[in-house]
Amino acid sequence: MKTQLNILIADSQKLFSEGFSSLLRSMQGPQINLLESITDANDIVQMVVDLDIDVLFMEINFTSPDSMEIIGQVKSTNPATKICVVSSYTDHKLVKKSFLSGADGFYSKKNSSREILKCFTELEMGNTFLSEGVHITPPQKTNGEVHVNGVKSNHFQDRFLIQQKLTKREQEILQLITKALNNKEIADRLYISHQTVGVHRKNIMRKLNVKNTVNLIRFAIDHQLI
């Protein structure tokens, strides 16, 4: 393990970044050279290169640019940088997607800070790190309910999680639906057939569990999807 590590924290919540920075500085183990804590997703890739970052800790709720795109860009421009996702979102699909995008570790914000040193050790040894209770495959289901380690899990579907259900094309079409455009008008805007728009509309309503366009628009407004 290196005796000094250049660290970058990327999280949209400044309060968390400051608290996490203090935690890292107080750890026993490798000397931490905490170069920056940033909240703007647009700066991440360039700062990793400019500051020669060894370990990037980042949330995955960035949407512009998308966090998975950022992970891929960091790995493309600076392959030696280890990327550990630090998130309160631990759905197995997001965890798997993070690793497929190039992440080296996934640390749950719900877990103890004691795992951080273990995370450092595993990453520096060239291993992947998966926080306790985090899964890359579907957790056990009982009677249709999701259980993690035998405990029922209730997940509040916030804006970020809802957006993950939709493809980029579906999100684009949803925006146009909320502007009261019909299938033909949407098709003309996107240069696709109105039949294709109809298929996307049905898929969007199915994924969001709404029955008609009025409820779809209300759902999008209520969940700040527009």
Sequence and secondary structure as in RCSB ss.txt:
>XXXX:A:sequence
MKTQLNILIADSQKLFSEGFSSLLRSMQGPQINLLESITDANDIVQMVVDLDIDVLFMEINFTSPDSMEIIGQVK
STNPATKICVVSSYTDHKLVKKSFLSGADGFYSKKNSSREILKCFTELEMGNTFLSEGVHITPPQKTNGEVHVNG
VKSNHFQDRFLIQQKLTKREQEILQLITKALNNKEIADRLYISHQTVGVHRKNIMRKLNVKNTVNLIRFAIDHQL
I
>XXXX:A:secstr
  SEEEEEEE S HHHHHHHHHHHHT SSSEEEEEEEE  GGGHHHHHHHTT SEEEE S  BTTBHHHHHHHHH
HH TT EEEEEES   HHHHHHHHHHT SEEEETTS TTHHHHHHHHHHTT  EE TT  SS   EETTEEEETT
EE      HHHHHHHS HHHHHHHHHHTTT  HHHHHHHHTS HHHHHHHHHHHHHHHT  SHHHHHHHHHHTT 
 
